[in-house]
Amino acid sequence: MKFKEFIGIDISKLTFDVRIHSNQKAIVFDNNTTGYAKMAKWIEKHTECSKGQILFGLEYTGIYSLPISSFFAENNYYFVLIPGLQIKRSLGIQRGKDDKIDAKRIAEYIHQKRDKITPSVLPSEDLLKMRRLLSIRERLVKQRAGYMKDKGENDRFLSRDENGTLFGVVDKVINEIGIHIEEVEKELDKIMNENELVKSQYKLITSIKGVGRQTALYTIIYTNCFTSFSDWRKFATYSGTAPFSYGSGTSVKGKSKVSHLANKKMKALLNMCARSAIVFNAEMKLYYKSRKEKGDNGMSIMNIIRNKLIARIFAVINRGTPYVDTLKCMS
C-alpha cells in the first residue's frame, strides 16, 4: 500500500500532539471526540492527499490510545500502533524529549518504515473487553497472593486469639478478592460463549495438553484471533521464545539466544505451559527426558518445548480440528 503522507501523533491523558511529516506543521488537540473531529478538518486543510493516502502513527499507550484508534477505524483512516521501545531503538540516540518532539519522531519513524509497515486493525469489542478483564484479574490475583502471604506469616508468628481483628480483616479481604476474581471469570465465560469464533479457538487451543485457560485467552487476544501473525514463528519472536544467533566474524561465537525484547506476559505463560507439559504430556515428558540424557541444557530444552506448543496452537487453529495425541494412538 502506497502512502504519500505520514502523520505522527503523541497521545497523553488530556491532549495529543500532531505532526505532519512533509511540511512539519504541528498542533495540539484535546484528547476527546471533539478534538478528533477538529484534527480531521485541520489535516484536510494542511495536506493535499486523500484519506486513503495518509498513514497515522501513534505509540500504543493502552487506554489513552484506544478512543482515537476507534475514531480512525470508524472513519476509514489508516493507522498503525507502535510500541514505544520500537520507535526509540529505531531512531537511535536522541536528545531532548517533549510531546512535540515525540510526535515528530513518530512521523519520521513511519516514513522511514513506510515500505514495511502494515496498518493496524483494531480488535473487536469482545477482545478489548476480554483484555481489560484479564488485566484486572491479574491485579486481583497479585493482591490476593500478597494478602495470603501476610496470612501465612501471621499464622506462623502471631496468636490468632490475641490478634483477632488483624486475622479477621485479612481473611475478609482474601475472600472479597476471591469473589471479584470469580465475577471476572464469569464475565469472561459469558463473552466467550456469545462469541463463536473466540469459543471455537479457545476449545481448539485447550485441546493441547499443557496449554491452559489463561494461555489460551491471552493468545487469542494478542494474536487478534490469529489475524495479526501469519505463522507461529513470528508469534514465537513476539513472545521471546525464538532463538537468534550470537556471533561476529571469528572472534565472537556465542550460543543462540532469545531476545529480551518480547511480550513478557506471554513468555511467562508459555514457560508455565512447558513445565506443565513435561509433567502431564507423555510425548513432551519423553522428549525432555531423552534430550536431558544426551546432556542438553535444561533451559534450551524448555524453550524448544515452548516453541513446540506455539507451533501446535497455530496448527490446530489453521486446521480447525482439536489436537490429536499421536503417541497415545500408537500405544
Residue, then its C-alpha position, 0 to 999 in steps of 0.5 A: m500500500k502506497f502512502k504519500e503522507f505520514i502523520g505522527i501523533d503523541i497521545s497523553k491523558l488530556t491532549f495529543d500532539v500532531r505532526i505532519h511529516s512533509n511540511q512539519k506543521a504541528i498542533v495540539f488537540d484535546n484528547n476527546t471526540t471533539g478534538y478528533a473531529k477538529m484534527a480531521k478538518w485541520i489535516e484536510k486543510h494542511t495536506e493535499c492527499s486523500k484519506g486513503q493516502i495518509l498513514f497515522g502513527l501513534e505509540y500504543t499507550g493502552i487506554y489513552s490510545l484506544p478512543i482515537s484508534s476507534f475514531f480512525a477505524e470508524n472513519n476509514y483512516y489508516f493507522v498503525l500502533i507502535p510500541g514505544l521501545q520500537i520507535k526509540r531503538s529505531l531512531g537511535i540516540q536522541r536528545g531532548k524529549d517533549d510531546k512535540i518532539d515525540a510526535k515528530r519522531i513518530a512521523e519520521y519513524i513511519h516514513q522511514k518504515r513506510d515500505k514495511i509497515t502494515p496498518s493496524v486493525l483494531p480488535s473487536e469489542d469482545l477482545l478489548k473487553m476480554r483484555r481489560l478483564l484479564s488485566i484486572r484479574e491479574r491485579l486481583v490475583k497479585q493482591r490476593a497472593g500478597y494478602m495470603k502471604d501476610k496470612g501465612e506469616n501471621d499464622r506462623f508468628l502471631s496468636r490468632d486469639e490475641n490478634g483477632t481483628l488483624f486475622g479477621v480483616v485479612d481473611k475478609v479481604i482474601n475472600e472479597i478478592g476471591i469473589h471479584i476474581e470469580e465475577v471476572e471469570k464469569e464475565l469472561d465465560k459469558i463473552m466467550n460463549e456469545n462469541e463463536l469464533v473466540k469459543s471455537q479457538y479457545k476449545l481448539i487451543t485447550s485441546i493441547k495438553g499443557v496449554g491452559r485457560q489463561t494461555a489460551l485467552y491471552t493468545i487469542i487476544y494478542t494474536n487478534c484471533f490469529t489475524s495479526f501473525s501469519d505463522w507461529r514463528k513470528f508469534a514465537t519472536y513476539s513472545g521471546t521464545a525464538p532463538f537468534s544467533y550470537g556471533s561476529g566474524t571469528s572472534v565472537k561465537g556465542k550460543s543462540k539466544v532469545s531476545h529480551l525484547a518480547n511480550k513478557k506476559m506471554k513468555a511467562l505463560l508459555n514457560m508455565c505451559a512447558r513445565s506443565a507439559i513435561v509433567f502431564n504430556a507423555e510425548m513432551k515428558l519423553y522428549y525432555k527426558s531423552r534430550k536431558e540424557k544426551g546432556d542438553n541444557g535444561m533451559s534450551i530444552m524448555n524453550i524448544i518445548r515452548n516453541k513446540l506448543i506455539a507451533r501446535i496452537f497455530a496448527v490446530i487453529n489453521r486446521g480447525t480440528p482439536y489436537v490429536d495425541t499421536l503417541k497415545c494412538m500408537s500405544 
